[in-house]
């Protein structure tokens, strides 16, 4: 898997934000980036290690959510 297809492998770790900022009341996740509000707020000051952990959580959420 290349860094281009896996942003979590890049350094510095890029934000998953896609400028579709809308929190889903049912899931508590942003509809654009699948982060919680706490993850979004903490992102700017987070280490690359923490950011990679958030990306891993986003990948897990993508696999579990039904986008239908």
Rosetta blueprint (number, residue, H / E / L):
1 X L
2 X L
3 X L
4 X L
5 X L
6 X L
7 X H
8 X H
9 X H
10 X L
11 X L
12 X L
13 X L
14 X L
15 X L
16 X L
17 X L
18 X L
19 X L
20 X L
21 X L
22 X L
23 X E
24 X L
25 X L
26 X L
27 X L
28 X L
29 X L
30 X E
31 X L
32 X L
33 X L
34 X L
35 X L
36 X L
37 X H
38 X H
39 X H
40 X H
41 X H
42 X H
43 X H
44 X H
45 X H
46 X L
47 X L
48 X H
49 X H
50 X H
51 X H
52 X H
53 X H
54 X H
55 X H
56 X H
57 X H
58 X H
59 X H
60 X H
61 X H
62 X H
63 X H
64 X H
65 X L
66 X L
67 X L
68 X L
